[in-house]
Amino acid sequence: MTTVPQKVLQKTALSRPKNKGGRPKAKIRRDQTLRIRINATELYLIKTKAREAGMRASTWIRQAAKAARIAPRWTPEQMELLRMMAGMANNLNQLAKQANSGKLLFILRKCETLLAEIDHTIKYLNNHDGQDREIGKEL
């Protein structure tokens, strides 16, 4: 019978990785934390929605944050258009008042023009990503 030297046995034992067992390491390591303050109603709402989705609250919040679509703040150009729309609404109100006094044909043409401008402005403001810059230049 051949005996293996003790040094050879020690080297082979050290070169093999040990199987420690346990849970495998996660592919995506979540080591960052974010602390937020919420009230009791918001906490209840988050936990209820997470439970309905069959997930933990933290997972639900992560997925909700990824899927959320928040409209950006309006640009100064868009705010100016909104002010212009308020002025157009005021003009429309004055035209309605004149229509009640009897100048109907003149008023009809003015109303059609004003309504077309309002419609054009609303279409521009509904474009949240701001790609439709040509409309703003026309106004």
GIPE-V160470 format. One record per helix or strand of 3 or more residues. SS is the DSSP state (H for helix, E for strand). FROM is the first residue (numbers start at 1). TO is the last residue. Records with the same first field share a line. If there is no record, write none. Layout:
# GIPE-V160470
SS: FROM-TO + FROM-TO
This chain:
# GIPE-V160470
H: 6-15 + 40-53 + 57-67 + 76-101 + 104-125 + 133-138
